[in-house]
Amino acid sequence: MKNKEKYKVIGLMSGTSLDGLDMACCEFEFQDGLWSYQIHGTETRSYPEELYNLLKTGVELSGFELTKLDVELGQWMGKAVKSFIDSANFEVDFIASHGHTIFHQPELGITKQIGGGNIIAAVSGVPVIYDFRSLDVALGGQGAPLVPIGDVMLFHEYDYCLNLGGIANISFDDHGQRLAYDICPCNMALNYVANKKGQGFDDGGAMARKGEVITDLLEIFNSLDFYSQPYPKSLGYEWVSDKVLKVLDVYSGNLENVMATLVEHIAIQIDRAITKKEETQKLLITGGGAFNQFLIERLQEYLKDKAEVCIPDRTTINYKEALIFGFLGVLRYQKQVNCLRSVTGSGRDNCGGVIVNPFLS
């Protein structure tokens, strides 16, 4: 394929909260100096139980076991996206896949996303672009977050773009420079507590709404060193597990209170991330946490003098990350910058992603 002005792409996203594989049929068009998008179809495919359990314990696997899981996940993703394409009857230029993060310790030069693009391409029969983070980490960056360049080019009407996924992250413009960073754990921690009650997640924030904030636990979380570090900065499962989940295990007496404390902590950290200005700003919220009504209410209370909370349609909430990874693939294919040094702290802006084409054309 040659560079062109319109692309049809499947964006794939597998997040740290393990909700499943998000797939989005996306069409991107460049016209009059601006990019626009349409989402033609979406689906979230839940992981089979065995695969889910392996992904949940991925950081504990041996090198051989992790390599085997990489292959198995790639095969499963390839089959899932092939059936999705067939059912959507969507003519695809390529697939852009985030993969599933197992390790992310950029200070050690480590980031590992599994679900091999070569395997997805072989199984699906469609070109694949994958491994978007490694180059930036090699250049000294955090390799995260990657979504902000999509925020700039596709969602520029908002002052802040907040994603409430496994980890809450934010993107915003500061004197003509895009900045972004991970704020705090979000659904990764909330779902962990919900699991203890036999639930996949806290539906609408019902558990948290019944609880009361545990003051000393809130103080422990709010005083974590990460929050005083300058950005760019990012979080991985290892840090969340050590600094948050292990602490939650100590406070297991009343899970409603624990959940309420987590919600308050998340709201406080997001409030701290947003600078008050003379004019009310617009804050776009996407990710699964946008459906947690209690969390949104707490955010609105904290942000009432700072920002208008904007909740978009369900498709945008659920599939914005898949959409933007599809867009990152377009930029990679065009050999355009798709990762900003102002966001990641890398040595320079860069164009990350590995292209695999099973047809050699």
Secondary structure, DSSP 8 states (H G I E B T S, - for coil): ----SEEEEEEEEE-TT---EEEEEEEEEEETTEEEEEEEEEEEE---HHHHHHHHTGGGS-HHHHHHHHHHHHHHHHHHHHHHHHHHT---SEEEEEEEEEEEEGGGTEEEEES-HHHHHHHH-S-EEE--SHHHHHTTS-----THHHHHHH-TT-SEEEEESSEEEEEEEETTEEEEEEEEE-HHHHHHHHHHTT-SS-GGGHHHHH----HHHHHHHHT-GGGGS-SS----HHHHIIIIIHHHHH--S-HHHHHHHHHHHHHHHHHHHS---SS-EEEEEESGGGG-HHHHHHHHHHHTTTEEEE---HHHHHHHHHHHHHHHHHHHHTT---B-HHHH--SS-B---EEE-TT--
